[in-house]
Amino acid sequence: MSQQPLGVAVIGAGMAGRAHCAGYRSAPTLFDPPLPPIRYAAVVDAHDATAADAAARYGYGRHGTDWRELLDADDVQVVSVVVANALHREIVEALLAAGKHVICEKPLSDSLEDARAMADAAAAHPHLVTGTAFVYRRQPAVAAIRELVATELGEVSHFNGRYWCDYARSPLTPMAWRYRGGPGTGALADIGSHLIDLAEFVCGPMTQVGGAAFTTKVTERFVAAGVTYGHARAELTEVSERVENDDVATFTAHFASGAVGTFSISRVAPGHANSLAFDLFAETGAAKWDMDRPAEFSVLRQMRDDGLDGYNQVLVGPSHPYLKGGVPMDFPGVSFGVGDLFGFQLRAFLEQVAGIESGLPPVASFEDGVRDLTIIDAVIRSAAAGGAVVDLPPHHSA
């Protein structure tokens, strides 16, 4: 195991970028054995004041506006890329060429072609560690359900998943990169990418998708007068631009196991700030989970014939993945949030970089990121063909 200090940097200091900044901060406090010393080197953002605020807030040594300054930085070995999807390829390929380990936010890129090129670049540098930030794989309840499927519940018959948000419901939400791009690059790629990855993470690979349909309810948005990040409101100009992608996406799928899947994704769902949820029905039982109540899940086991069948509510605790040593109070009933998941994910990534074998599963690979975009591309083609069935190539996830 390397005990040389690991210098970390984050490119992009918006909503998710700050979660990466904080995640690196918490990573050394989680699990065992100890990580090598972590050096909090730099935060980079196109907007100087935003980079400066994040660097000061999370204790990083410096800030800047040009990510290229990290390429020759001797104090940076590990970089998170947390910027608009269309910028991923150029930045990631340059970082890999400069010898940096890279974890890139999902979706891996804005197109399947660029994602494949990024995976090829990673394969050309096998000594470097790369990962796609599918952070919801680190949900303890989701990981516990995955284990139940493998050990007890048996073959899945139906996965019904949704990711509903309301961040784009108002036409006063300003124009941003999330609303540019062709069909399928909107809600489907932005939040549906998480749901698609979770479905294969829990149920195994899909073989087909079909029945895809998109709609856009807010067709124009005003350009903001200043810099905006995440989904925040802002002062608007009188200039408007056409929304180019989908507010709502739905589709169905078949899995190699014989299971079927139904998927519903929306960024204009009133009352659902960040509602990722699924129901899973299997051979000997069922399970369900909703991120509105992240520290619990429901499971139905040992089916009875006496009218007393029903779900058990399970409060997540240290007997489930990631919680023992993963939060300061690792006790049943002590809740956690999405922010904690970034610590779990970045701890695992730093372990991979340092060569530590603690038992934590690795982060999703660039190949998993390509797989996710392969499915998104197939959904886009299904929608363009009026819902036609599109076959998927095989995939063997880590």
N, C-alpha and C positions, 0 to 999 in steps of 0.2 A: 504493500500500500504506500502510495506517495504521501510524504508529509510536507512537501513543498507547499507554500501558500498558494491558494487559488484565487486569482483576481477575477471578479465578476463585473459585468457591465450590462446595462439595459438600454436598448434602443427603442424609444417610444415611451413617453411618460404620461400618457393618457390614462383612462380608466383601468385597462388591463395591465398596462405598463407599471402602474403603481402597485398592482397586485404582485407582479414579479419582483419589484424592488423590495416589498415587504416580505415576500416568500423567501428570498435569499437571506434576509435578516433572521427569520425564524428557523431556517433549515438547520443551523448548527445546534439548536436547542432541542432537536427532535431525535428520538430513537437512539440506538447504539450500534456500533462503536462510534467514538468521536470522529468528526470530519477533520481533515487538515485545516489549518488556519485559513479563514476566508477574508480576503481583502476586498472591500467595497470600493471599486475603483471609479466608476463613471456612470452617469446617466446622460443620454443624448436624446434630444427632441428637436424637431424643426422649429419650435417656438422656444426661444431662450428662457423666457420667464418660467415656462412650464418645467423645463429641464432643471432650472435652478431651484425651483420649489421642491421638486421630487428629490433632488440630491441632498438638499438641506434637511428635508423632512425625514428621510430614511438613512441619513448618515453616509452618503457616498462622497468620495474625495473630491470629485470635480464634476462639472457639467459642460455640455457643449451642444452645438447645433449641427455638426458634421460628423456622421458616423464613420467616415473614412479615417478620421483621426485615431480610431481604435485599431486600425489594421496593423500599424507598427508599434502599438503600445505594449511595451514589455510587461506592464503590470496587469494586463488583461489576458486571461486564458479562456474564460467562459462568457458567452454573450447570449442574452435573450433578445429575440427580434419580435417586437410587439408594435407593428406599424400596419398601415393599410396593405391589404392582401397583394395588390399589384406591385408593391415595392419589395416583396419578400425575396424574389429570385435574385435580383442584382445584389442585394445586401448579403444574403446567405452565401452565394457563390464567392463573393469577395472575402468574406470572413473565413470560409474554409480554405481558400487559397493562401490566406495569411496565417493559417495554423491554429485557428480558434475553434473550440468546441461550441456548438450552436444548438439551442432549443428555440424553435420557431412556433409562434402562435398558429392556431388553426383558423380557417383552412390553410393548408400548406402554401397555397398560392391562389391566384385568381383564375387559373386555368389548369387543366390536366396536363397540357404540354409543358408548362413551366414547372409544375410539381415534379414531373418525371425528370426534367433536367436537373432539378435540385437533388433528387434522390441519386441520380447518376454522379453528381458532383460529390455527394457524401460517400458513395461507394469508391470513388477515386482517392479518397483520403481515409482509408480504413483505420488509421491510428487515432482519428478524431471521433468523438462521441456526438451524435446528433439525435434530436428528438422532436416530435410534434406534440404540442401542448394540449392534449385532450384531457383537461384537468378533471373532468367528471369521472374518469376511470378511478380516481382516488377517493370517491365517495365511499365511506365505509359500508353504508347500507347496500350500495350497488355491488361492491365487491363481495359482500356476504351473500347476496342473492345469486351471484354468479357461481359461488362455491356450492350453494344449495342445488342449483341446476345440475352441476357436475356430479354431486355426491348422493342426492336424495330425490329430487323432484322428477328426474327422468326427462325423457324427450319433450321438448316444448312443442305445443300445437299452435299457439297464437301469441304473438308479441304485439301489443297495442301501445304505441308511444306517441307522445305529444311534446312539443315545446312551444308554449304560448307566451308571448310578451306583448306589452302595450307601448313600447318605447317609440314606435312610429305612428301611433294612432292619431296624434294631433297633426294637422297640417302646419302648425306653427313650429314643429320641430324642424330645425334648419337643414338645408341641403348639406350632404356630407358624402364621403367616399362610399359609404354603405349603400347609397341610393343610385350609384352609377354602375354600369356594366349591363350585360345582357340578361335575359331570363335565366333564373336559377342562381344568380349571383347575389340575390337579396336575402330574404328570410331563409331560403333553403341553405345557402352556403354559410350565412352568418351564424345562425343558431341551429339549423337543421344538421349541420356538420357534426355537432355534438351528439344529437339524437341518433344519427346513423352510426357513428362510432360506438355508442353505448349498445345499440342493438346487436351489432356483431360481437362486441366484447362479451355480452351475456349469452347470446344465442348461437354464436358461430357464424360462418360466412353466408351471405346471401348469394343466390344463383340467378335471380331475375328481379327486375322491377317493372312496374306497369301502372296503368291507370293514373298517370301523373297529370296534375292540373295546377295552374298558377293563376293568381289574380292580383291586380294592383288597385288599391282603393284610393290612395292619395297619389294623384298623378303628377302633381307639381309641388315643389317646395321652394321657399325663398332662401336666398343666399345670406349667410350670417354677415354681420358687419365686422366681426372680429374673429378671433380664434375660438373654436369649439372642440371639445373632446367628449368621447363617450356619447351619451344620448341627452346631453344637457340642452336646455333652452338657451337662447341668446337673442341679442338685439338683431333684428332682421333688416336687410335692405329691401328696396322695392324690386330687385331683380329676382326673377324666378327661373327655375330650370326644371326640365321634365325628369321625373323619376323613371329610371331605365330598367328596373328589375322588380321582383315579386315581393308583395306584402304577405301573401299567403301561398303555401305550397302543400299539396297532399299527394300521396302515392301509396301503392301497395308493394309487397315484396314476397318472394319465396326464399326460404333458407335451404341449405344443403341437407339439414336434418329432416326436412319435410314440413317444417313449421311455415306458417304464413305470417306476414307482418302488415300492419296498417299504421300509417304515419300522418301526422297533422302538425303543421308548422305555421305559426303566425307571428308577425310583429305588430299587429293591429288588434289585439285581443283585449278589450277593456277589462280592467280588474285583475289582469294577470301580469304582474311586474316581471317575473322571471320564473315561469312555471314549467319546469322540466319534469315529466312524470311518465311512468309506464305501468301497465298490467301485463303479467306473464302467466299463461296457463299451460300446465305441463301434465305429464302422464299420471303422476300420483299426487298432485297438489297445484298450488298457485302462489304467486307472490306479487306484491305491488309496492311502489315507492313514489313519493311526490316530494320534490325539492322544496315545496312550501313548508314541509315538516321534515327537514333533512336528516335529523338524528333519530329517525324511527322508520320502520318498514313493517309491512304486514305479510304473514305467510300462513298458508293453509297446508297442513300436513296430515298424513294418516287419515284419509277419508273414512267417514263413518256412514252407516245407513240408518241411524236412529233419530234423524232430524236435528242433531246437535252439531252438524258441520258448521264451521265458521272460521274466519281469519283470527289469528293471534297478532296482537300488536307487540312488536319487539322494539325496545329502546336500545339504541346502539350503545355499546360499552366496550371495555378493553378486551372482551373475548372476540370482537369483530376486527376486521383488518384496519390497520393504521391507528387505532385509538390508543393502544397500550404504548405509552411513551410518545404519542403523537400530539397530545395536548397537555397543558399544565395540570389539569385535573382529569386524569383518565379514569373516570368513574361512571357507572351507568346513570343515565339521566342528565349528565352534564353535556349540554349541547355544544355545537360547533357550527361554523359557517363556511361559505365558499372560500373566504380568505384563507382559512386553514388549509384548504386543499392545495393551494399554491405552495405552501410550505412543504406539504407531503411530496408534491411533484418535484420541486426543486431539490429537496433533500435526496430523492432517488436519483435525480440527474447528476448531482454532485458526487454521489457515491459511484456512479458509473464512471465519471471522469477520474476519480481518485483510485479506482480499482478496489473498492470496498465491497465485500459480499456479506451483506447483513440480512438477506432474505427479502428485502423489499423488491417487488417486481420492477423491471426497468420501465422507463417512460415509453410511450408509443413511439415507434420509429418513423423515419421519413417514408419508408415503404407503407406504413399504416396511413400516413398522410396522403400518399398517392392513392391508396385504396379508397379512402374516403371521397376523394375527388373523382375517382373512377365511377363510384356509385352516383355522386351528384351529376356527373356528365350523363350517365345513363338515364337518370330521372329527367334531365333537361331534354334529352332526345325523345323520351317517352311522351313528354308534354307536347313537344313540337309535332309529334306524329299522332296527336289526338288520343293519347293514353296507351299507345301500343306497348306490347311487352318487349323489353330489351334484356338480352342475356348478359350476364356478368362473367368475367374471367375468374378462375379460382384464386383464393387468397388464403395464406396461412399466417395469421397474426401471432405476434409474440404473446 
